[in-house]
Amino acid sequence: MALNCGIVGLPNVGKSTIFSALSSAPAEAANYPFCTINPNVGIVNVPDERLEKLSALFKPLRTIPATVEFVDIAGLVKGASKGEGLGNQFLSHIREVGVTAQVVRCFDNPDIIHVNNRVDPRSDMETINIELALADLDTLAKRRERAGRSLKIQEEKKNAALVLGALDKINPLLEAGRAARTAPLSSDEKAALQDCHFITMKPQLYLCNLDEEGMKALSGGNPGAHVRAVQEQAAVEGTEAICICGKFEAELAGIGDREEKRAFLEELGLAESGLSSLIRAVYRLLGLRTFFTAGADECRAWTIHGGDTAPRAAGIIHSDFERGFIKAEVYGCEDIFFYGTEAKIKEAGKYRMEGREYIVQDGDVVFFKFNT
């Protein structure tokens, strides 16, 4: 799975504004559809208080956070699956990401054009989801035809039958405008369909774009009808709905002073920025975990997939570490926050030696031993 998130939605719902705030790099944004044609790409730091605490303890020369890539994909419209609004080009960009964040406009403002001339989150989500499902139906038809031919070849017959069975489960869902990821597929069936690159097989979350009044109402316990509509749809799909004010986040991204940022957040009654919640949610949906290396030279967060072994994690740092892996010296970051030093962690019996089969846990602090 690609370690990136595509920001999708109808034109003019605030995708590029949110992307600019995420990456602190201006994306082309304007008050008319299809302003963004080629996708903008930004590398975004993953907020992690644990890394900040480790840096405070070790006082390293440099601190390096984990990152996730965000891709600002141009707006889709009804008919995108048939090429409307440069739809084919935009859909190809979505196929290349690991997770999608669908931005839904949840504010009323007559000065900002809506592509359908009315703000209706349910209709907007349905339009996007149906277009993605229709695009996948075209992919499914082509894959079914190829699998049908493979049935006639003895050495390919078993896999072809597995593919066709999986497609039969997905097809009625796509025809109903639902996502392929909701199909009850076995692990073998999912593996057999990897070459299809179904868009709706990717994890998706919703991003409610509010205005400042909407955010204040939300923090006061009154999310409003637009937000509730998105939250209800997210609940049906078993995913998350994150609320954000794109305009506010863009202003916040321009503030360098931490205390000033905190005061700015407090104006809307927020404990943290909506972008921080989004980044962490994407990290979770991608199935990612973080381990740390810590010392006087550097404190760093490293990204791995859940279930990765110690040698695999070592290979993230350098391929030589994986090839020559001997063992991993490990303790949990919470241990050093509690005990204060590695020496005291060892005295408490919390400092461990792990071998090749060890599954690295989120929050582990690791020192790898290896042969050169």
C-alpha positions in Angstrom: 0.0 0.0 0.0 1.3 3.5 -0.9 2.2 5.6 2.2 0.1 8.5 1.0 -3.3 10.1 1.1 -5.3 11.6 -1.7 -7.5 14.6 -0.9 -10.6 14.2 -3.1 -14.0 15.7 -3.4 -16.2 17.9 -5.6 -14.6 21.1 -7.1 -14.5 24.1 -4.8 -15.0 22.5 -1.5 -11.7 23.6 0.0 -9.3 20.7 -0.9 -6.4 23.0 -2.1 -6.8 25.3 0.9 -6.6 22.3 3.3 -3.6 20.9 1.3 -1.8 24.3 1.6 -2.3 24.3 5.3 -1.1 20.7 5.6 2.1 21.2 3.6 2.6 24.9 4.3 3.3 25.1 0.6 0.7 27.2 -1.4 -1.4 25.1 -3.8 -3.3 26.7 -6.6 -6.7 27.6 -5.2 -9.4 29.8 -6.6 -13.2 30.3 -6.6 -14.0 28.3 -9.7 -14.0 24.6 -10.6 -11.0 22.6 -12.0 -8.4 25.1 -10.8 -6.2 22.2 -9.8 -5.5 19.9 -12.7 -2.1 18.4 -12.0 -2.0 17.0 -8.4 0.1 18.9 -5.8 2.2 16.7 -3.5 3.3 17.6 0.0 5.3 15.7 2.6 3.7 16.3 6.1 5.2 15.7 9.5 3.2 13.3 11.8 2.5 15.1 15.1 3.8 13.0 18.0 4.1 14.2 21.5 6.3 11.1 22.3 9.0 12.3 20.0 8.9 15.7 21.6 9.3 14.1 25.1 12.2 12.0 23.9 13.9 15.0 22.5 13.4 16.9 25.8 15.1 13.9 27.6 18.0 13.3 25.2 18.5 16.8 24.0 19.8 15.6 20.6 21.4 17.7 17.9 18.4 17.1 15.7 14.9 15.7 15.9 13.2 14.1 12.9 9.5 13.2 12.8 7.7 10.5 10.8 6.1 11.8 7.6 3.1 11.0 5.4 2.6 12.2 1.8 -0.6 14.1 0.9 -1.8 14.5 -2.7 -4.2 17.3 -3.7 -6.3 15.8 -6.5 -8.5 18.0 -8.6 -12.3 18.0 -8.1 -14.5 15.2 -9.4 -17.9 15.8 -10.8 -20.9 13.7 -11.9 -19.8 11.8 -15.0 -16.1 11.7 -14.0 -16.0 8.0 -14.6 -17.0 8.7 -18.2 -14.4 11.4 -18.6 -16.5 14.4 -17.6 -14.4 17.3 -16.1 -11.1 15.6 -17.1 -12.4 12.7 -14.9 -10.2 9.9 -16.3 -7.1 11.9 -15.6 -8.2 12.6 -12.0 -9.3 9.1 -11.3 -5.9 7.8 -12.4 -4.3 10.0 -9.7 -6.6 8.5 -7.0 -5.5 5.0 -8.0 -2.0 5.8 -7.0 -2.7 6.7 -3.3 -3.1 4.4 -0.3 -6.0 6.2 1.4 -8.5 8.8 0.4 -9.8 11.8 2.4 -13.0 13.0 0.9 -13.5 16.7 1.7 -17.2 17.6 2.1 -18.3 21.2 2.2 -20.3 21.8 5.4 -20.7 25.6 5.4 -23.0 28.0 3.6 -21.5 31.0 1.8 -23.2 32.5 -1.3 -19.9 34.2 -2.3 -18.2 30.8 -2.8 -19.6 28.9 -5.8 -20.8 25.3 -5.3 -20.6 23.2 -8.4 -24.3 22.1 -7.9 -25.4 25.6 -6.7 -26.5 24.2 -3.3 -24.7 22.9 -0.2 -25.9 19.3 0.4 -23.3 17.0 2.0 -25.4 13.8 1.4 -25.7 14.5 -2.3 -22.0 15.5 -2.6 -20.8 12.3 -0.9 -23.2 10.2 -3.0 -21.9 11.9 -6.2 -18.2 11.1 -5.4 -18.9 7.6 -4.1 -21.0 6.7 -7.2 -18.4 8.0 -9.6 -15.6 6.0 -7.9 -17.8 2.9 -7.9 -18.6 3.4 -11.6 -14.9 3.7 -12.4 -14.3 0.5 -10.5 -17.1 -1.3 -12.5 -15.2 -0.5 -15.7 -12.0 -2.0 -14.1 -14.0 -5.0 -12.9 -15.4 -5.7 -16.4 -11.9 -5.7 -17.9 -10.5 -8.0 -15.1 -13.5 -10.4 -15.5 -12.8 -10.7 -19.2 -9.1 -11.4 -18.6 -9.9 -14.0 -15.9 -12.4 -15.7 -18.2 -9.6 -16.2 -20.7 -7.3 -17.5 -18.0 -9.9 -20.2 -17.1 -8.9 -22.0 -20.3 -5.3 -22.3 -19.3 -4.7 -25.1 -16.9 -1.9 -23.5 -14.8 -3.9 -20.3 -14.4 -7.3 -21.9 -13.9 -7.3 -22.0 -10.1 -6.3 -18.4 -9.6 -8.8 -17.3 -12.3 -11.6 -19.1 -10.5 -10.6 -17.3 -7.3 -10.6 -13.9 -9.0 -14.0 -14.5 -10.7 -15.5 -15.5 -7.3 -14.2 -12.4 -5.7 -15.5 -10.2 -8.5 -19.0 -11.8 -8.2 -19.0 -10.5 -4.5 -17.9 -7.0 -5.5 -20.0 -6.4 -8.6 -23.4 -5.9 -6.9 -21.9 -3.6 -4.4 -20.4 -1.3 -7.0 -23.6 -1.4 -9.0 -25.4 0.0 -5.9 -22.8 2.7 -5.6 -21.1 1.1 -2.6 -17.4 0.5 -2.0 -15.5 -2.7 -3.0 -13.9 -2.6 0.5 -17.2 -3.6 2.0 -17.3 -7.0 0.2 -16.7 -10.0 2.5 -13.5 -11.2 0.8 -11.0 -13.7 2.2 -7.4 -12.8 2.4 -6.7 -15.0 -0.6 -9.3 -13.2 -2.6 -7.9 -9.8 -1.7 -4.5 -10.9 -2.7 -5.8 -12.2 -6.1 -7.4 -8.8 -6.8 -4.4 -6.6 -6.0 -3.6 -6.1 -9.6 -7.1 -4.5 -10.1 -6.2 -1.4 -8.1 -9.9 -0.8 -7.2 -10.3 2.8 -6.0 -13.1 1.9 -3.6 -11.0 -0.9 -2.1 -8.8 1.8 -0.5 -9.6 3.0 3.1 -11.5 6.3 3.1 -12.3 8.9 5.7 -14.4 12.1 5.4 -13.2 15.6 6.1 -15.9 18.1 7.0 -14.8 21.5 5.9 -16.5 24.1 8.1 -16.3 27.8 8.5 -15.2 29.4 11.8 -18.8 29.8 13.1 -19.3 26.1 12.4 -16.2 25.1 14.3 -17.3 27.3 17.3 -20.7 25.6 17.2 -19.1 22.2 17.0 -16.9 22.9 20.0 -20.0 24.0 21.9 -21.6 20.6 21.2 -23.8 21.6 18.3 -22.3 20.1 15.1 -25.1 21.3 12.8 -27.1 19.4 10.2 -24.3 19.4 7.5 -21.8 17.8 9.9 -24.3 15.3 11.3 -25.1 14.2 7.7 -21.4 13.4 7.1 -21.0 11.7 10.5 -24.0 9.5 9.9 -22.6 8.4 6.5 -19.1 7.7 8.0 -20.8 5.6 10.7 -22.6 3.5 8.1 -19.2 2.9 6.3 -17.4 2.2 9.6 -14.9 5.1 9.1 -14.1 8.5 10.6 -15.5 12.0 10.0 -13.0 14.7 11.0 -14.0 18.3 11.3 -11.8 21.1 10.1 -11.9 24.7 9.1 -9.7 25.0 6.0 -9.5 28.8 6.2 -8.6 28.7 9.9 -6.0 26.0 9.4 -4.4 27.9 6.6 -4.0 30.9 8.9 -2.8 28.7 11.7 -0.1 27.2 9.5 1.4 30.6 9.0 2.0 31.2 12.7 5.5 30.1 13.8 5.2 30.7 17.5 3.9 27.8 19.5 2.2 29.9 22.2 0.5 32.1 19.6 -0.8 29.0 17.9 -2.2 27.7 21.2 -4.0 31.0 21.8 -5.3 30.9 18.2 -6.8 27.4 18.8 -8.3 28.4 22.0 -10.3 31.1 20.2 -12.3 28.3 18.6 -12.3 26.1 21.7 -9.9 23.6 20.2 -7.3 21.5 22.0 -5.4 20.8 18.8 -5.6 21.6 15.1 -7.9 19.6 12.8 -5.0 18.8 10.6 -3.3 17.0 13.4 -6.3 14.8 13.8 -6.4 14.2 10.1 -2.7 13.2 9.8 -3.0 10.7 12.7 -6.2 9.3 11.2 -4.5 8.7 7.8 -1.5 7.1 9.6 -3.9 4.7 11.3 -5.9 3.9 8.1 -2.6 3.1 6.4 -1.9 0.6 9.1 1.3 2.3 10.1 3.2 2.2 13.4 6.0 4.3 14.8 9.2 3.2 16.5 12.0 5.5 17.7 15.7 5.7 17.8 17.1 8.1 20.5 20.4 9.4 21.5 22.6 12.5 21.8 23.0 12.9 18.0 19.4 12.3 16.9 15.9 11.5 18.1 13.9 10.1 15.2 10.5 8.6 14.5 10.5 5.7 11.9 7.5 4.5 10.1 6.7 0.7 9.7 3.6 -1.4 9.0 1.8 -3.1 11.8 3.3 -6.6 12.2 6.7 -5.8 10.9 9.5 -7.8 12.5 12.7 -6.3 14.1 14.9 -7.1 11.0 12.3 -5.4 8.7 12.2 -2.4 11.0 16.0 -2.3 10.9 15.9 -2.3 7.1 13.9 0.9 7.2 17.0 2.6 8.7 19.4 1.0 6.3 19.3 -2.2 4.2 22.7 -3.3 5.8 20.9 -3.3 9.2 18.4 -5.9 8.0 20.9 -8.1 6.2 23.3 -8.2 9.1 20.7 -8.1 11.9 21.9 -9.7 15.2 19.4 -8.5 17.8 17.4 -5.4 18.9 17.7 -3.7 22.3 14.2 -2.5 23.1 12.2 -0.6 25.7 8.9 1.3 25.5 9.0 5.1 25.3 6.6 5.2 28.2 9.3 3.4 30.3 11.8 6.2 29.8 9.1 8.8 30.4 8.5 7.1 33.7 12.0 6.1 34.8 13.9 9.0 33.2 17.1 7.2 32.1 18.0 4.0 30.3 20.1 3.0 33.3 17.0 3.1 35.5 15.0 1.2 32.8 17.6 -1.6 33.0 17.5 -1.6 36.8 13.7 -2.1 36.6 14.1 -5.0 34.2 12.3 -3.2 31.4 15.3 -3.2 28.9 14.9 -6.2 26.6 17.0 -8.1 24.0 14.8 -9.2 21.1 15.6 -11.5 18.2 14.5 -11.9 14.5 10.9 -12.9 15.3 10.1 -9.9 17.5 7.2 -7.8 16.2 8.1 -4.2 16.7 5.4 -2.4 18.7 4.2 1.2 18.3 6.2 3.4 20.6 9.2 1.1 21.0 12.6 2.7 21.3 15.1 0.5 19.5 18.8 0.1 19.2 19.8 -2.4 16.5 22.9 -4.6 16.7 24.2 -5.9 13.3 27.1 -7.4 11.4 28.7 -5.2 8.7 
